[in-house]
Amino acid sequence: MTANTGFARSRKHRRVAHLCGILYLVAKLSESVHQGKALADIRISEEYANINTDLSAESLTTAGITQTTVFTATFKGRQITALLDSSYSDVNRGDWIAQIEDDGNMQLAISFGHAATELNCSVGDTLFVHPPPR
């Protein structure tokens, strides 16, 4: 995977990359469930500061989060609402979207935004993903 050097143009983005100290940021991979919430370790994409998780499509389906499901996620007391879908065009500009990436795991992003910067999260942080009420 090649990094896009355009990422370094933003001061906030340089700070995120600098804190992690490597071009493509990768966190440990593990999946677990705690009190009905999926726990996701965070990786951050260099190019757009998207939040890559280690939550597989299979584990999301088991939790009741499937294509076109709206769910919530929390990080350090901040709650966001995201749509699991396949294209940024499925949400409005500035809205949160979750997609299953080529590695089979969920990525959280903001349409025309920078998710990791918005949440102020770093590699290795834990994000809680809450399934919708059944």
Buried (B, 14 or more C-beta within 10 A) or exposed (E): EEBEEEBBEBEEBEEBBEEBEEEBBBBEEEBEEEEEBBBBBBBBBBBBBBBBBBBBBEBBEEBEBEBEBEBBBBBEEEEBEBBBBEEBEBBEEEBBBBBBEEEEBBBBBBBEBBBBBBBEBBBBBBBBBBBEEE
